[in-house]
């Protein structure tokens, strides 16, 4: 079980604010988006252990961010295979 540090989000609302603030600009490269989604998944997971009132909703966001990360990773692989 990982818990957020003192300066990290402690609630679902905090986590959404952090995710929104660090969202890459449109047109950012795929590696940037992959990092964004992976970091969000880790953050939502950590907050789900603290904000028990929103545990299930946070678990939804963990899954969402993991799915998005997997989609971006697949796109990166597709582009690599097309380049060779």
Gaussian input, Z-matrix of N, CA and C with variables (Angstrom, degrees):
# hf/3-21g

backbone

0 1
 N
 C     1     B1
 C     2     B2     1     A1
 N     3     B3     2     A2     1     D1
 C     4     B4     3     A3     2     D2
 C     5     B5     4     A4     3     D3
 N     6     B6     5     A5     4     D4
 C     7     B7     6     A6     5     D5
 C     8     B8     7     A7     6     D6
 N     9     B9     8     A8     7     D7
 C    10    B10     9     A9     8     D8
 C    11    B11    10    A10     9     D9
 N    12    B12    11    A11    10    D10
 C    13    B13    12    A12    11    D11
 C    14    B14    13    A13    12    D12
 N    15    B15    14    A14    13    D13
 C    16    B16    15    A15    14    D14
 C    17    B17    16    A16    15    D15
 N    18    B18    17    A17    16    D16
 C    19    B19    18    A18    17    D17
 C    20    B20    19    A19    18    D18
 N    21    B21    20    A20    19    D19
 C    22    B22    21    A21    20    D20
 C    23    B23    22    A22    21    D21
 N    24    B24    23    A23    22    D22
 C    25    B25    24    A24    23    D23
 C    26    B26    25    A25    24    D24
 N    27    B27    26    A26    25    D25
 C    28    B28    27    A27    26    D26
 C    29    B29    28    A28    27    D27
 N    30    B30    29    A29    28    D28
 C    31    B31    30    A30    29    D29
 C    32    B32    31    A31    30    D30
 N    33    B33    32    A32    31    D31
 C    34    B34    33    A33    32    D32
 C    35    B35    34    A34    33    D33
 N    36    B36    35    A35    34    D34
 C    37    B37    36    A36    35    D35
 C    38    B38    37    A37    36    D36
 N    39    B39    38    A38    37    D37
 C    40    B40    39    A39    38    D38
 C    41    B41    40    A40    39    D39
 N    42    B42    41    A41    40    D40
 C    43    B43    42    A42    41    D41
 C    44    B44    43    A43    42    D42
 N    45    B45    44    A44    43    D43
 C    46    B46    45    A45    44    D44
 C    47    B47    46    A46    45    D45
 N    48    B48    47    A47    46    D46
 C    49    B49    48    A48    47    D47
 C    50    B50    49    A49    48    D48
 N    51    B51    50    A50    49    D49
 C    52    B52    51    A51    50    D50
 C    53    B53    52    A52    51    D51
 N    54    B54    53    A53    52    D52
 C    55    B55    54    A54    53    D53
 C    56    B56    55    A55    54    D54
 N    57    B57    56    A56    55    D55
 C    58    B58    57    A57    56    D56
 C    59    B59    58    A58    57    D57
 N    60    B60    59    A59    58    D58
 C    61    B61    60    A60    59    D59
 C    62    B62    61    A61    60    D60
 N    63    B63    62    A62    61    D61
 C    64    B64    63    A63    62    D62
 C    65    B65    64    A64    63    D63
 N    66    B66    65    A65    64    D64
 C    67    B67    66    A66    65    D65
 C    68    B68    67    A67    66    D66
 N    69    B69    68    A68    67    D67
 C    70    B70    69    A69    68    D68
 C    71    B71    70    A70    69    D69
 N    72    B72    71    A71    70    D70
 C    73    B73    72    A72    71    D71
 C    74    B74    73    A73    72    D72
 N    75    B75    74    A74    73    D73
 C    76    B76    75    A75    74    D74
 C    77    B77    76    A76    75    D75
 N    78    B78    77    A77    76    D76
 C    79    B79    78    A78    77    D77
 C    80    B80    79    A79    78    D78
 N    81    B81    80    A80    79    D79
 C    82    B82    81    A81    80    D80
 C    83    B83    82    A82    81    D81
 N    84    B84    83    A83    82    D82
 C    85    B85    84    A84    83    D83
 C    86    B86    85    A85    84    D84
 N    87    B87    86    A86    85    D85
 C    88    B88    87    A87    86    D86
 C    89    B89    88    A88    87    D87
 N    90    B90    89    A89    88    D88
 C    91    B91    90    A90    89    D89
 C    92    B92    91    A91    90    D90
 N    93    B93    92    A92    91    D91
 C    94    B94    93    A93    92    D92
 C    95    B95    94    A94    93    D93
 N    96    B96    95    A95    94    D94
 C    97    B97    96    A96    95    D95
 C    98    B98    97    A97    96    D96
 N    99    B99    98    A98    97    D97
 C   100   B100    99    A99    98    D98
 C   101   B101   100   A100    99    D99
 N   102   B102   101   A101   100   D100
 C   103   B103   102   A102   101   D101
 C   104   B104   103   A103   102   D102
 N   105   B105   104   A104   103   D103
 C   106   B106   105   A105   104   D104
 C   107   B107   106   A106   105   D105
 N   108   B108   107   A107   106   D106
 C   109   B109   108   A108   107   D107
 C   110   B110   109   A109   108   D108
 N   111   B111   110   A110   109   D109
 C   112   B112   111   A111   110   D110
 C   113   B113   112   A112   111   D111
 N   114   B114   113   A113   112   D112
 C   115   B115   114   A114   113   D113
 C   116   B116   115   A115   114   D114
 N   117   B117   116   A116   115   D115
 C   118   B118   117   A117   116   D116
 C   119   B119   118   A118   117   D117
 N   120   B120   119   A119   118   D118
 C   121   B121   120   A120   119   D119
 C   122   B122   121   A121   120   D120
 N   123   B123   122   A122   121   D121
 C   124   B124   123   A123   122   D122
 C   125   B125   124   A124   123   D123
 N   126   B126   125   A125   124   D124
 C   127   B127   126   A126   125   D125
 C   128   B128   127   A127   126   D126
 N   129   B129   128   A128   127   D127
 C   130   B130   129   A129   128   D128
 C   131   B131   130   A130   129   D129
 N   132   B132   131   A131   130   D130
 C   133   B133   132   A132   131   D131
 C   134   B134   133   A133   132   D132
 N   135   B135   134   A134   133   D133
 C   136   B136   135   A135   134   D134
 C   137   B137   136   A136   135   D135
 N   138   B138   137   A137   136   D136
 C   139   B139   138   A138   137   D137
 C   140   B140   139   A139   138   D138
 N   141   B141   140   A140   139   D139
 C   142   B142   141   A141   140   D140
 C   143   B143   142   A142   141   D141
 N   144   B144   143   A143   142   D142
 C   145   B145   144   A144   143   D143
 C   146   B146   145   A145   144   D144
 N   147   B147   146   A146   145   D145
 C   148   B148   147   A147   146   D146
 C   149   B149   148   A148   147   D147
 N   150   B150   149   A149   148   D148
 C   151   B151   150   A150   149   D149
 C   152   B152   151   A151   150   D150
 N   153   B153   152   A152   151   D151
 C   154   B154   153   A153   152   D152
 C   155   B155   154   A154   153   D153
 N   156   B156   155   A155   154   D154
 C   157   B157   156   A156   155   D155
 C   158   B158   157   A157   156   D156
 N   159   B159   158   A158   157   D157
 C   160   B160   159   A159   158   D158
 C   161   B161   160   A160   159   D159
 N   162   B162   161   A161   160   D160
 C   163   B163   162   A162   161   D161
 C   164   B164   163   A163   162   D162
 N   165   B165   164   A164   163   D163
 C   166   B166   165   A165   164   D164
 C   167   B167   166   A166   165   D165
 N   168   B168   167   A167   166   D166
 C   169   B169   168   A168   167   D167
 C   170   B170   169   A169   168   D168
 N   171   B171   170   A170   169   D169
 C   172   B172   171   A171   170   D170
 C   173   B173   172   A172   171   D171
 N   174   B174   173   A173   172   D172
 C   175   B175   174   A174   173   D173
 C   176   B176   175   A175   174   D174
 N   177   B177   176   A176   175   D175
 C   178   B178   177   A177   176   D176
 C   179   B179   178   A178   177   D177
 N   180   B180   179   A179   178   D178
 C   181   B181   180   A180   179   D179
 C   182   B182   181   A181   180   D180
 N   183   B183   182   A182   181   D181
 C   184   B184   183   A183   182   D182
 C   185   B185   184   A184   183   D183
 N   186   B186   185   A185   184   D184
 C   187   B187   186   A186   185   D185
 C   188   B188   187   A187   186   D186
 N   189   B189   188   A188   187   D187
 C   190   B190   189   A189   188   D188
 C   191   B191   190   A190   189   D189
 N   192   B192   191   A191   190   D190
 C   193   B193   192   A192   191   D191
 C   194   B194   193   A193   192   D192
 N   195   B195   194   A194   193   D193
 C   196   B196   195   A195   194   D194
 C   197   B197   196   A196   195   D195
 N   198   B198   197   A197   196   D196
 C   199   B199   198   A198   197   D197
 C   200   B200   199   A199   198   D198
 N   201   B201   200   A200   199   D199
 C   202   B202   201   A201   200   D200
 C   203   B203   202   A202   201   D201
 N   204   B204   203   A203   202   D202
 C   205   B205   204   A204   203   D203
 C   206   B206   205   A205   204   D204
 N   207   B207   206   A206   205   D205
 C   208   B208   207   A207   206   D206
 C   209   B209   208   A208   207   D207
 N   210   B210   209   A209   208   D208
 C   211   B211   210   A210   209   D209
 C   212   B212   211   A211   210   D210
 N   213   B213   212   A212   211   D211
 C   214   B214   213   A213   212   D212
 C   215   B215   214   A214   213   D213
 N   216   B216   215   A215   214   D214
 C   217   B217   216   A216   215   D215
 C   218   B218   217   A217   216   D216
 N   219   B219   218   A218   217   D217
 C   220   B220   219   A219   218   D218
 C   221   B221   220   A220   219   D219
 N   222   B222   221   A221   220   D220
 C   223   B223   222   A222   221   D221
 C   224   B224   223   A223   222   D222
 N   225   B225   224   A224   223   D223
 C   226   B226   225   A225   224   D224
 C   227   B227   226   A226   225   D225
 N   228   B228   227   A227   226   D226
 C   229   B229   228   A228   227   D227
 C   230   B230   229   A229   228   D228
 N   231   B231   230   A230   229   D229
 C   232   B232   231   A231   230   D230
 C   233   B233   232   A232   231   D231
 N   234   B234   233   A233   232   D232
 C   235   B235   234   A234   233   D233
 C   236   B236   235   A235   234   D234
 N   237   B237   236   A236   235   D235
 C   238   B238   237   A237   236   D236
 C   239   B239   238   A238   237   D237
 N   240   B240   239   A239   238   D238
 C   241   B241   240   A240   239   D239
 C   242   B242   241   A241   240   D240
 N   243   B243   242   A242   241   D241
 C   244   B244   243   A243   242   D242
 C   245   B245   244   A244   243   D243
 N   246   B246   245   A245   244   D244
 C   247   B247   246   A246   245   D245
 C   248   B248   247   A247   246   D246
 N   249   B249   248   A248   247   D247
 C   250   B250   249   A249   248   D248
 C   251   B251   250   A250   249   D249

   B1=1.4449
   B2=1.5330
   B3=1.3492
   B4=1.4580
   B5=1.5182
   B6=1.3139
   B7=1.4570
   B8=1.5165
   B9=1.3313
   B10=1.4544
   B11=1.5311
   B12=1.3209
   B13=1.4599
   B14=1.5165
   B15=1.3076
   B16=1.4606
   B17=1.5246
   B18=1.3227
   B19=1.4608
   B20=1.5168
   B21=1.3062
   B22=1.4533
   B23=1.5323
   B24=1.3368
   B25=1.4702
   B26=1.5292
   B27=1.3161
   B28=1.4595
   B29=1.5346
   B30=1.3295
   B31=1.4638
   B32=1.5269
   B33=1.3231
   B34=1.4597
   B35=1.5233
   B36=1.3187
   B37=1.4725
   B38=1.5282
   B39=1.3326
   B40=1.4701
   B41=1.5239
   B42=1.3157
   B43=1.4648
   B44=1.5263
   B45=1.3266
   B46=1.4630
   B47=1.5279
   B48=1.3312
   B49=1.4690
   B50=1.5235
   B51=1.3294
   B52=1.4760
   B53=1.5300
   B54=1.3243
   B55=1.4683
   B56=1.5251
   B57=1.3115
   B58=1.4588
   B59=1.5257
   B60=1.3145
   B61=1.4691
   B62=1.5220
   B63=1.3164
   B64=1.4617
   B65=1.5289
   B66=1.3237
   B67=1.4678
   B68=1.5272
   B69=1.3398
   B70=1.4679
   B71=1.5309
   B72=1.3148
   B73=1.4650
   B74=1.5253
   B75=1.3340
   B76=1.4675
   B77=1.5353
   B78=1.3021
   B79=1.4497
   B80=1.5224
   B81=1.3416
   B82=1.4651
   B83=1.5281
   B84=1.3291
   B85=1.4635
   B86=1.5361
   B87=1.3224
   B88=1.4694
   B89=1.5220
   B90=1.3276
   B91=1.4682
   B92=1.5262
   B93=1.3231
   B94=1.4703
   B95=1.5265
   B96=1.3334
   B97=1.4663
   B98=1.5305
   B99=1.3324
   B100=1.4629
   B101=1.5266
   B102=1.3059
   B103=1.4675
   B104=1.5347
   B105=1.3189
   B106=1.4684
   B107=1.5334
   B108=1.3270
   B109=1.4648
   B110=1.5322
   B111=1.3359
   B112=1.4643
   B113=1.5295
   B114=1.3300
   B115=1.4687
   B116=1.5248
   B117=1.3313
   B118=1.4618
   B119=1.5253
   B120=1.3197
   B121=1.4679
   B122=1.5228
   B123=1.3288
   B124=1.4760
   B125=1.5300
   B126=1.3251
   B127=1.4597
   B128=1.5363
   B129=1.3359
   B130=1.4636
   B131=1.5330
   B132=1.3277
   B133=1.4654
   B134=1.5274
   B135=1.3173
   B136=1.4629
   B137=1.5246
   B138=1.3204
   B139=1.4710
   B140=1.5266
   B141=1.3316
   B142=1.4820
   B143=1.5192
   B144=1.3308
   B145=1.4653
   B146=1.5251
   B147=1.3285
   B148=1.4657
   B149=1.5305
   B150=1.3371
   B151=1.4674
   B152=1.5258
   B153=1.3159
   B154=1.4657
   B155=1.5323
   B156=1.3216
   B157=1.4705
   B158=1.5295
   B159=1.3214
   B160=1.4644
   B161=1.5325
   B162=1.3221
   B163=1.4690
   B164=1.5331
   B165=1.3173
   B166=1.4667
   B167=1.5240
   B168=1.3062
   B169=1.4624
   B170=1.5352
   B171=1.3195
   B172=1.4709
   B173=1.5245
   B174=1.3334
   B175=1.4595
   B176=1.5291
   B177=1.3352
   B178=1.4680
   B179=1.5281
   B180=1.3328
   B181=1.4683
   B182=1.5200
   B183=1.3315
   B184=1.4713
   B185=1.5311
   B186=1.3143
   B187=1.4636
   B188=1.5175
   B189=1.3263
   B190=1.4681
   B191=1.5240
   B192=1.3251
   B193=1.4655
   B194=1.5228
   B195=1.3262
   B196=1.4595
   B197=1.5236
   B198=1.3322
   B199=1.4746
   B200=1.5252
   B201=1.3307
   B202=1.4620
   B203=1.5270
   B204=1.3250
   B205=1.4653
   B206=1.5266
   B207=1.3187
   B208=1.4615
   B209=1.5260
   B210=1.3376
   B211=1.4671
   B212=1.5335
   B213=1.3217
   B214=1.4649
   B215=1.5263
   B216=1.3276
   B217=1.4659
   B218=1.5287
   B219=1.3146
   B220=1.4660
   B221=1.5243
   B222=1.3075
   B223=1.4673
   B224=1.5338
   B225=1.3388
   B226=1.4695
   B227=1.5277
   B228=1.3243
   B229=1.4707
   B230=1.5275
   B231=1.3207
   B232=1.4607
   B233=1.5272
   B234=1.3356
   B235=1.4678
   B236=1.5247
   B237=1.3433
   B238=1.4698
   B239=1.5094
   B240=1.3405
   B241=1.4594
   B242=1.5353
   B243=1.3236
   B244=1.4651
   B245=1.5292
   B246=1.3257
   B247=1.4679
   B248=1.5297
   B249=1.3369
   B250=1.4607
   B251=1.5068
   A1=107.72
   A2=114.85
   A3=119.03
   A4=108.67
   A5=116.03
   A6=119.48
   A7=108.22
   A8=116.05
   A9=119.15
   A10=111.20
   A11=115.87
   A12=121.10
   A13=110.80
   A14=115.27
   A15=120.48
   A16=113.68
   A17=117.51
   A18=120.49
   A19=112.66
   A20=116.92
   A21=121.68
   A22=109.34
   A23=116.72
   A24=119.69
   A25=112.56
   A26=115.11
   A27=121.38
   A28=112.45
   A29=116.39
   A30=120.66
   A31=109.94
   A32=115.42
   A33=121.21
   A34=110.26
   A35=116.80
   A36=120.41
   A37=110.98
   A38=116.61
   A39=120.35
   A40=110.43
   A41=116.10
   A42=120.79
   A43=110.82
   A44=117.54
   A45=120.48
   A46=110.45
   A47=116.89
   A48=120.58
   A49=110.56
   A50=116.71
   A51=120.77
   A52=109.61
   A53=117.22
   A54=120.90
   A55=110.75
   A56=116.04
   A57=120.52
   A58=111.48
   A59=116.62
   A60=121.17
   A61=112.19
   A62=117.92
   A63=119.45
   A64=113.41
   A65=116.25
   A66=120.26
   A67=110.36
   A68=116.67
   A69=119.10
   A70=111.68
   A71=114.59
   A72=119.90
   A73=109.07
   A74=116.63
   A75=118.93
   A76=109.28
   A77=116.80
   A78=120.95
   A79=113.97
   A80=117.24
   A81=119.84
   A82=108.98
   A83=115.97
   A84=118.60
   A85=110.79
   A86=114.14
   A87=119.94
   A88=112.66
   A89=117.96
   A90=120.23
   A91=110.71
   A92=116.34
   A93=121.05
   A94=110.24
   A95=116.35
   A96=120.29
   A97=111.40
   A98=116.36
   A99=119.87
   A100=109.94
   A101=116.59
   A102=120.92
   A103=110.43
   A104=117.62
   A105=123.14
   A106=110.70
   A107=116.76
   A108=119.92
   A109=111.86
   A110=117.11
   A111=119.40
   A112=111.10
   A113=117.01
   A114=120.32
   A115=110.99
   A116=116.71
   A117=119.77
   A118=110.80
   A119=117.41
   A120=120.09
   A121=110.20
   A122=116.54
   A123=120.02
   A124=110.82
   A125=116.59
   A126=120.53
   A127=110.36
   A128=117.05
   A129=119.84
   A130=110.72
   A131=117.00
   A132=120.10
   A133=110.33
   A134=117.03
   A135=120.86
   A136=110.97
   A137=117.10
   A138=120.57
   A139=110.48
   A140=117.51
   A141=119.88
   A142=111.65
   A143=116.59
   A144=120.34
   A145=112.36
   A146=116.94
   A147=121.85
   A148=111.39
   A149=116.35
   A150=121.83
   A151=108.43
   A152=115.07
   A153=120.37
   A154=112.65
   A155=117.28
   A156=119.79
   A157=111.13
   A158=116.58
   A159=120.84
   A160=111.64
   A161=115.99
   A162=121.27
   A163=112.41
   A164=117.73
   A165=120.56
   A166=111.35
   A167=117.08
   A168=119.84
   A169=110.25
   A170=116.27
   A171=120.01
   A172=110.53
   A173=117.57
   A174=120.36
   A175=110.56
   A176=117.13
   A177=120.18
   A178=109.58
   A179=116.51
   A180=120.51
   A181=111.71
   A182=117.94
   A183=120.39
   A184=108.37
   A185=116.32
   A186=120.76
   A187=112.70
   A188=116.18
   A189=120.85
   A190=110.41
   A191=116.64
   A192=120.63
   A193=111.13
   A194=117.96
   A195=120.49
   A196=110.99
   A197=116.95
   A198=120.39
   A199=110.56
   A200=116.94
   A201=120.49
   A202=110.35
   A203=117.74
   A204=121.39
   A205=110.07
   A206=117.13
   A207=120.97
   A208=111.70
   A209=116.89
   A210=120.76
   A211=110.54
   A212=116.61
   A213=120.49
   A214=110.05
   A215=117.14
   A216=120.87
   A217=110.15
   A218=117.64
   A219=121.47
   A220=110.44
   A221=117.15
   A222=120.92
   A223=110.76
   A224=116.05
   A225=120.45
   A226=109.33
   A227=117.07
   A228=121.06
   A229=111.14
   A230=116.41
   A231=121.47
   A232=110.09
   A233=115.64
   A234=119.47
   A235=110.77
   A236=117.56
   A237=120.23
   A238=111.14
   A239=116.45
   A240=119.22
   A241=111.27
   A242=117.79
   A243=120.74
   A244=111.02
   A245=116.73
   A246=120.85
   A247=111.58
   A248=116.92
   A249=118.03
   A250=112.85
   D1=124.28
   D2=176.82
   D3=-105.07
   D4=140.73
   D5=177.78
   D6=-121.48
   D7=147.30
   D8=-178.82
   D9=-66.60
   D10=150.18
   D11=175.03
   D12=-73.34
   D13=176.93
   D14=-175.94
   D15=-58.70
   D16=-37.57
   D17=-177.00
   D18=-96.76
   D19=14.74
   D20=179.37
   D21=-105.43
   D22=161.50
   D23=-177.83
   D24=-58.13
   D25=143.25
   D26=-179.27
   D27=-115.86
   D28=-11.62
   D29=-177.92
   D30=-133.59
   D31=165.98
   D32=176.25
   D33=-57.10
   D34=-45.28
   D35=-179.62
   D36=-61.78
   D37=-42.27
   D38=176.52
   D39=-59.73
   D40=-45.49
   D41=-177.62
   D42=-62.79
   D43=-42.89
   D44=177.39
   D45=-61.47
   D46=-40.26
   D47=179.76
   D48=-63.45
   D49=-42.87
   D50=179.16
   D51=-64.32
   D52=-46.50
   D53=-179.46
   D54=-60.17
   D55=-42.46
   D56=179.98
   D57=-65.39
   D58=-41.41
   D59=-177.76
   D60=-68.07
   D61=-32.00
   D62=-176.83
   D63=-99.84
   D64=6.89
   D65=179.60
   D66=-59.15
   D67=130.20
   D68=179.56
   D69=-64.37
   D70=156.64
   D71=177.47
   D72=-69.18
   D73=148.81
   D74=175.05
   D75=-54.32
   D76=140.66
   D77=-179.51
   D78=87.74
   D79=-1.30
   D80=176.67
   D81=-62.48
   D82=154.69
   D83=-177.49
   D84=-69.92
   D85=162.97
   D86=-174.93
   D87=-63.71
   D88=-33.96
   D89=178.68
   D90=-62.07
   D91=-37.77
   D92=178.13
   D93=-64.73
   D94=-43.33
   D95=179.07
   D96=-66.73
   D97=-37.96
   D98=178.72
   D99=-62.19
   D100=-47.03
   D101=178.52
   D102=-60.16
   D103=-43.49
   D104=179.05
   D105=-56.67
   D106=-50.55
   D107=-176.98
   D108=-67.90
   D109=-38.84
   D110=178.28
   D111=-65.16
   D112=-42.77
   D113=178.44
   D114=-63.92
   D115=-40.05
   D116=178.15
   D117=-63.11
   D118=-42.93
   D119=179.81
   D120=-59.54
   D121=-45.09
   D122=178.87
   D123=-63.51
   D124=-41.42
   D125=-178.53
   D126=-64.63
   D127=-49.14
   D128=-179.75
   D129=-61.55
   D130=-36.60
   D131=177.58
   D132=-62.24
   D133=-47.26
   D134=-179.49
   D135=-62.23
   D136=-42.52
   D137=-178.50
   D138=-68.90
   D139=-30.61
   D140=-179.49
   D141=-63.02
   D142=-24.37
   D143=178.21
   D144=-80.58
   D145=-13.72
   D146=-176.54
   D147=-107.31
   D148=-49.00
   D149=-177.46
   D150=-89.01
   D151=77.48
   D152=-174.11
   D153=-65.28
   D154=-25.82
   D155=179.27
   D156=-66.27
   D157=-24.32
   D158=-179.39
   D159=-117.11
   D160=21.40
   D161=-175.24
   D162=-52.18
   D163=-49.37
   D164=-175.25
   D165=-69.19
   D166=-38.15
   D167=177.33
   D168=-66.58
   D169=-39.73
   D170=176.81
   D171=-63.80
   D172=-39.20
   D173=177.25
   D174=-62.67
   D175=-36.27
   D176=173.96
   D177=-57.65
   D178=-47.33
   D179=-177.99
   D180=-66.09
   D181=-33.66
   D182=174.62
   D183=-59.22
   D184=-50.49
   D185=-179.77
   D186=-61.89
   D187=-42.14
   D188=178.93
   D189=-59.28
   D190=-49.92
   D191=-178.02
   D192=-65.89
   D193=-36.64
   D194=176.58
   D195=-64.81
   D196=-41.07
   D197=177.40
   D198=-63.31
   D199=-44.27
   D200=179.04
   D201=-62.54
   D202=-41.83
   D203=178.30
   D204=-61.24
   D205=-42.72
   D206=178.85
   D207=-64.04
   D208=-38.94
   D209=177.81
   D210=-63.71
   D211=-43.96
   D212=179.88
   D213=-66.42
   D214=-42.50
   D215=178.68
   D216=-60.47
   D217=-40.83
   D218=177.99
   D219=-64.74
   D220=-39.12
   D221=178.20
   D222=-64.70
   D223=-40.77
   D224=177.36
   D225=-61.33
   D226=-46.08
   D227=179.43
   D228=-61.68
   D229=-41.54
   D230=179.89
   D231=-60.89
   D232=-45.03
   D233=-179.20
   D234=-66.96
   D235=-36.71
   D236=177.51
   D237=-64.13
   D238=-42.48
   D239=-177.67
   D240=-70.83
   D241=-29.67
   D242=177.82
   D243=-74.93
   D244=-26.97
   D245=-178.27
   D246=-76.94
   D247=-21.93
   D248=-176.86
   D249=-89.39

